[in-house]
Amino acid sequence: MGGEGRAVGGAWAPRLAAVDDADELGRLLHDFNTEFATPTPGPDVLADRLRTLLAGPATFALLAGSPAVGFALVTLRPNVWYAGPVALLDELYVVPPLRGRGVGSSLIEALVAAALRRGVALIEVNVDEPDVDAARFYARHGFRGGDAEAGDRAFYLSRELGG
Amino acid sequence: MGGEGRAVGGAWAPRLAAVDDADELGRLLHDFNTEFATPTPGPDVLADRLRTLLAGPATFALLAGSPAVGFALVTLRPNVWYAGPVALLDELYVVPPLRGRGVGSSLIEALVAAALRRGVALIEVNVDEPDVDAARFYARHGFRGGDAEAGDRAFYLSRELGG
């Protein structure tokens, strides 16, 4: 794990988040959802969950800058089609004043490096259809739809339970 | 766990797969990908992986009928927005001669019951755009796109690593 956090350079070079980063990451996640008018349980609940998740094997995060100006939050799960885990990029966020300056790209590069170190063969992300900037960003970074050869897209669907 | 596998009735009532079902499930997964001309590492490799995965906490499967005529393969991962895990329906398959007879629907009902027992608040699935029958099937079972209120869809993207 000697290479963690040294994958890219620059003023906001991403580093792997430690459990102690849970408070800062929780605040950023809360800001993220607040910006996009999405419900959030609040920074403290998020930080509590992150303390547990970041200590476990199925979640990791990358933070850009100190104090952090952006982050990538990633979860791993097993998949029968691959020998190693599959990684899902759950959230990628850069604070508004620093967008368009390569922070997101450096987070993706650091994510790929961290994923490779964990034996990951596939990284996934779900993008809302109206978010065409995000779609372009991920296309530029090698992400493709369901059947790249045929040019087909794939849809992400979900169903909430109970409540 | 006393209710596992008794969620729905009928001749092909789904039951939770045990580790000993890995060989049968591996064969069905292989048949699934062969039918859709998708690469497969072969039934033996799949069975070996399933023996490991089904013994762990992050994968479960439901089998319909004995011998099985269909299955649902599901993986769990943590997610910071929920107290419990999120479930992804990786694969849902019914053998060709028995399609259109409710086996898939009974697998979804059993999946929801099994997910609720595990504290799951969200079930996800990714559907290729040309597969309109699957999209209709999941819509009928309460699955929605990225922003259900706005009627927006969400895309699933992925990037393979290494080679």
Interface residues (C-beta under 8 A of the other chain):
Chain A: L29 T40 P41 L46 R49 L50 L53 G56 A58 T59 L73 T75 L76 R77 P78 N79 V80 W81 A83 L88 D90 E91 V112 A115 L116 V120 A121 L122 I123 E124 V125 N126 V127 D128 E129 P130 A135 Y138 A139 H141 G142 F143 R144 G145 G146 D147 A150 D152 R153 A154 F155 Y156 L157 S158 R159 E160 L161 G162 G163
Chain B: L29 P41 L46 R49 L50 L53 G56 A58 T59 L73 T75 L76 R77 P78 N79 V80 W81 A83 L88 D90 E91 V112 A115 L116 V120 A121 L122 I123 E124 V125 N126 V127 D128 E129 P130 A135 Y138 A139 H141 G142 F143 R144 G145 G146 D147 A150 D152 R153 A154 F155 Y156 L157 S158 R159 E160 L161 G162
